[in-house]
Amino acid sequence: MKVPLSLLFLMVLFVFNAQSQKRRAVPKPKTNVAQSVKPITNSAVVIDESLAVLRTHPSLFAESVQRMRRGRKIQVTGEKEADGVIFYRVNAQMPKISGWIQSEAVFGKFRRGDDERLARLIQASNGFDQLEIAEQFFEIYPDSILRPAILLLFGDLCEETAATLSKNATRRLNNREMAASGAPLHSYYLNFVSLDRYRKLGIVFFFNSSTKNYHYNGASWEELVKKYPNSNEAPEAQKRLDALKEKLEKK
């Protein structure tokens, strides 16, 4: 059968266009995890140990490298969302290690509102953890507007701790042994083993030999009165310093 010239022309044009499109087609790049990571570089500190699992990949199901301890300084070099949370790619020194950690586990100056978030965490914590987290707040956010409030709270927590330590020391120290050794009474109390962990945080307790009670030395209240005299917390801090003087002089 003879093919009409017009139909033959259309068939040739169709084949030519198809081959031309095939030559021009550019393949789509394959999805790469590295390409979807937002690069950043910021210093931060691990605080929330309950979330501080360092992982090989940005996923809650990824293999764990280690659980990072509170106070560990890190460098945040990237971020990626996965499993409903934001992960940070981080590097740490001594020992050198890297991986991915949930963003809420760390705090730094690079995120707005992190000082408020850490202040809430302090209020929600208790015991020694509360004091330890507060000390991290002072180190990370020296210029935060919340510092006066945290300084006042920290002092109150230390004085509450002093009362508990007084009871524990009186119960555990042996009066007969202390009398037999000839060493001064206050030296036993100021060498009491439970004070060690607080010394590591820089917390100092005084001791009144007459009442056999420890008392916080008032460092945070003094800083508050000296550096933030116009703050709402300053008058309260001064009241506590006045009360501390009376407690230490009590016979």
C-alpha positions in Angstrom: 0.0 0.0 0.0 1.3 3.4 -0.9 1.8 5.7 2.1 0.7 9.3 1.4 3.5 11.8 1.4 1.9 14.0 4.1 1.6 11.0 6.5 5.2 9.9 5.9 6.3 13.5 6.8 4.4 13.4 10.0 5.9 10.0 11.0 9.4 11.3 10.4 8.7 14.5 12.4 7.4 12.4 15.3 10.5 10.2 15.4 12.8 13.2 15.2 11.1 15.0 18.1 11.1 11.9 20.2 14.9 11.4 19.7 15.5 15.1 20.3 13.6 15.0 23.7 15.5 11.9 24.7 18.8 13.6 24.1 17.8 16.7 26.0 16.4 14.9 29.0 18.4 15.5 32.2 18.2 12.8 34.9 17.0 13.9 38.4 19.7 13.7 41.0 19.4 11.0 43.6 18.3 12.0 47.1 21.3 12.3 49.4 21.1 12.7 53.2 24.1 15.0 53.1 22.3 17.3 50.6 19.3 17.7 52.9 21.4 18.7 56.0 21.3 22.4 56.8 24.9 23.4 57.5 25.5 25.5 60.6 28.4 26.1 63.0 27.6 26.9 66.6 28.9 26.1 70.1 26.6 24.4 72.5 26.5 22.4 75.7 24.8 19.1 76.5 22.4 19.5 79.4 19.4 17.2 79.2 20.9 13.8 79.7 17.5 12.0 79.2 17.7 13.1 75.5 21.5 13.1 75.0 21.9 9.9 73.0 24.6 10.4 70.3 23.6 8.4 67.2 25.3 7.4 64.0 22.5 8.8 61.9 19.7 11.4 62.3 17.0 9.0 63.5 15.5 7.9 66.8 16.0 4.3 65.5 19.7 4.8 64.6 22.5 3.0 66.4 23.6 4.6 69.6 27.3 5.7 69.8 27.1 6.8 73.5 25.0 8.8 75.9 26.6 12.2 76.4 27.1 13.6 79.9 25.8 16.9 81.1 28.2 19.7 80.6 29.9 18.2 77.5 30.9 21.0 75.1 30.1 20.4 71.4 30.1 22.0 68.0 26.9 21.9 66.1 27.7 21.6 62.3 24.3 20.8 60.8 20.7 19.9 61.4 18.1 17.6 59.9 14.5 16.8 60.8 13.6 13.1 61.2 11.1 11.1 63.2 9.3 14.2 64.3 12.3 15.9 65.9 15.3 18.0 64.8 18.7 16.4 65.0 22.0 18.2 65.3 25.1 16.9 63.7 27.8 17.5 66.4 31.5 17.2 67.0 33.1 16.9 70.4 36.7 16.9 71.6 38.5 14.9 74.4 37.7 12.3 73.4 37.1 13.2 69.8 33.7 12.0 68.7 30.9 12.9 66.3 27.4 11.9 65.5 23.8 13.1 65.7 21.9 14.2 68.8 18.4 15.5 69.4 18.3 19.3 69.4 16.5 19.6 72.7 19.3 17.9 74.6 21.6 20.8 74.0 21.6 24.5 74.8 23.6 27.5 73.4 23.5 31.2 72.6 22.8 30.5 68.9 19.1 29.8 69.5 16.7 32.5 70.7 14.9 31.6 73.9 17.3 28.9 75.0 18.0 30.7 78.3 14.2 30.7 79.0 14.0 27.0 78.2 16.9 26.2 80.5 15.4 28.2 83.3 12.2 26.1 83.0 14.3 23.0 83.1 16.0 24.2 86.3 12.6 24.8 87.9 11.3 21.4 86.8 14.4 19.5 88.2 15.2 18.6 91.8 18.1 17.7 94.1 21.7 17.8 92.9 20.6 17.9 89.3 18.9 21.2 89.9 22.0 22.8 91.2 24.2 21.3 88.5 21.9 22.6 85.7 21.7 26.1 87.4 25.6 26.2 87.3 25.5 25.5 83.6 23.0 28.3 83.1 25.4 30.8 84.8 28.3 29.6 82.5 26.3 29.6 79.2 24.2 32.8 79.8 26.2 35.4 81.8 24.2 38.2 80.3 20.7 36.7 80.4 17.9 38.9 81.8 16.8 35.8 83.8 20.1 35.6 85.6 19.0 37.6 88.7 16.0 35.2 89.2 18.2 32.2 88.8 20.8 33.6 91.2 18.1 34.1 93.9 16.7 30.6 93.3 20.2 29.0 93.4 21.0 30.5 96.8 17.7 29.3 98.2 18.4 25.8 96.9 21.9 25.8 98.4 20.6 26.8 101.8 17.9 24.0 101.6 20.7 21.6 100.7 22.7 22.8 103.7 19.9 21.9 106.1 19.7 18.4 104.6 23.5 18.0 104.9 23.5 19.1 108.5 21.0 16.3 109.4 23.0 13.7 107.4 26.4 14.7 108.9 25.1 14.7 112.5 23.6 11.3 112.0 26.6 9.7 110.3 29.5 11.2 112.2 30.5 9.3 115.3 30.8 11.5 118.4 33.0 9.1 120.3 35.5 8.8 117.4 35.6 12.6 117.0 36.3 13.1 120.7 39.0 10.4 120.8 40.9 11.8 117.8 41.4 15.2 119.3 40.7 17.0 116.0 38.4 20.1 116.1 34.7 19.3 115.7 34.3 21.7 112.7 37.1 20.0 110.8 35.1 16.7 110.8 32.0 18.5 109.5 34.0 20.4 106.8 35.6 17.2 105.7 32.3 15.4 105.5 32.3 13.2 102.4 28.9 14.4 101.1 30.4 17.9 100.6 32.7 16.7 97.8 30.2 16.8 95.0 29.1 20.3 95.8 32.7 21.5 96.0 33.1 20.3 92.4 30.4 22.8 91.4 32.1 25.6 93.3 29.5 25.6 96.1 30.9 26.5 99.5 29.2 25.8 102.8 30.1 27.4 106.1 29.6 25.6 109.5 28.4 26.9 112.8 30.0 24.7 115.5 27.5 25.9 118.1 24.4 24.8 116.3 26.1 22.0 114.2 24.6 23.4 111.1 25.9 24.1 107.6 24.9 27.3 105.8 25.4 28.3 102.2 28.1 31.0 102.0 25.7 33.3 100.0 27.9 33.8 96.9 24.9 34.0 94.5 23.0 36.4 96.7 26.1 38.6 96.9 26.5 38.7 93.2 22.8 39.5 92.8 23.0 42.5 95.2 26.3 43.8 93.7 25.7 43.4 90.0 21.9 43.8 89.8 21.0 46.3 92.6 18.0 47.6 90.7 16.4 44.2 90.0 13.3 43.0 91.7 15.3 40.2 93.3 18.0 42.3 94.9 16.0 43.3 98.0 15.2 39.6 98.6 18.8 38.6 98.2 19.8 41.2 100.8 17.3 39.8 103.3 18.8 36.4 102.9 22.3 37.8 103.4 21.2 39.5 106.6 19.6 36.3 107.8 22.7 34.3 106.9 24.8 36.6 109.1 22.5 36.0 112.1 22.6 32.2 111.6 26.4 32.1 111.5 26.7 34.2 114.6 24.1 32.2 116.5 25.4 30.6 119.7 
